[in-house]
Amino acid sequence: MASILNITPAAAERISELAAANVGQQLRLSVVKSGCSGNKYDMKFVEQSGPADEKVSDNGADILVDPQSLFVVFGMTIDWKEDRFGRQFTFENPQEAGRCGCGESFHV
């Protein structure tokens, strides 16, 4: 059975750092309507999971996935990238059909 999503070691390390600063909360991933292409990824800490949230564990990191977003993120890889211009989570998603010009939003 394929994993819902994959978390690279770099992303897992960053998620663990953020979780240590947000004790008692859980990181939750959702896909929300936004931008010129229609959707964007939303990651935020929540006090408690939703009743149907799916918990994904990979490389020692845990993420809750909003049930309405499962079909959009299935097979996706979350990574953490740092370079001289910035630091950010990146999302490689085989479900994406395209992105807007600035890269902020996507469509499936």
C-alpha positions in Angstrom: 0.0 0.0 0.0 1.4 3.4 -0.9 1.9 6.1 1.7 -0.4 9.0 1.8 2.6 11.3 1.7 6.3 11.2 2.3 8.4 13.5 4.5 12.1 13.8 3.7 14.6 13.7 6.5 15.3 17.5 6.1 11.5 18.2 6.4 11.2 15.8 9.3 14.0 17.6 11.2 12.4 21.0 10.6 8.9 19.7 11.6 10.5 18.3 14.9 12.1 21.7 15.6 8.7 23.5 15.1 6.9 20.9 17.2 9.3 21.4 20.0 8.4 25.1 19.9 4.6 24.3 19.8 4.2 21.9 22.7 0.8 20.3 23.0 -0.1 21.1 19.4 0.0 19.1 16.2 1.0 20.1 12.7 -1.9 19.9 10.2 -1.8 20.0 6.4 -4.7 21.1 4.3 -5.3 22.2 0.8 -7.3 25.5 0.8 -8.8 27.6 -2.0 -6.4 30.4 -2.9 -4.4 32.2 -5.6 -4.8 32.4 -9.3 -4.5 28.6 -9.9 -7.1 27.8 -7.2 -5.4 25.9 -4.3 -2.5 26.2 -1.9 -1.0 24.1 0.8 -1.7 25.3 4.4 0.4 24.0 7.3 -0.5 25.1 10.8 -0.4 23.9 14.3 -3.7 23.0 15.9 -4.7 22.2 19.5 -6.4 18.9 18.5 -7.0 16.8 15.4 -10.3 16.8 13.5 -12.5 13.7 13.9 -11.4 12.3 10.5 -7.9 13.7 10.2 -5.4 11.1 9.0 -2.1 10.9 10.9 1.0 10.4 8.8 4.3 9.5 10.3 7.6 9.4 8.3 11.2 9.8 9.3 10.2 10.5 12.9 7.8 13.4 12.1 4.0 13.4 12.4 1.6 15.4 10.3 -2.2 15.4 10.4 -3.9 15.6 7.0 -7.3 17.1 6.5 -9.6 14.4 5.2 -10.9 16.7 2.4 -7.3 17.1 1.2 -6.3 13.5 1.1 -7.0 12.9 -2.6 -5.1 16.0 -3.5 -1.9 15.2 -1.5 -1.8 11.4 -2.0 1.7 10.5 -3.1 3.2 13.9 -2.4 6.6 14.5 -0.9 7.2 17.3 1.6 10.8 18.6 1.8 12.6 21.5 3.5 14.9 23.6 1.4 17.4 26.2 2.5 19.6 28.3 0.2 21.0 31.8 0.3 17.7 33.3 -0.7 15.4 31.7 1.8 14.1 28.7 3.7 10.8 26.9 3.1 8.9 23.7 2.9 8.5 22.4 -0.7 5.8 20.1 -2.1 6.4 17.7 -4.9 2.9 16.5 -5.8 2.1 14.1 -8.6 -1.6 15.2 -8.5 -0.7 18.8 -9.6 -1.7 19.6 -13.2 -0.1 23.1 -13.1 1.0 26.0 -11.0 0.6 29.8 -11.3 3.5 31.9 -12.5 4.6 32.9 -9.0 4.4 29.3 -7.7 2.1 30.2 -4.8 -0.9 28.2 -6.0 -1.7 25.1 -8.0 -4.5 23.1 -9.6 -5.2 19.4 -10.0 
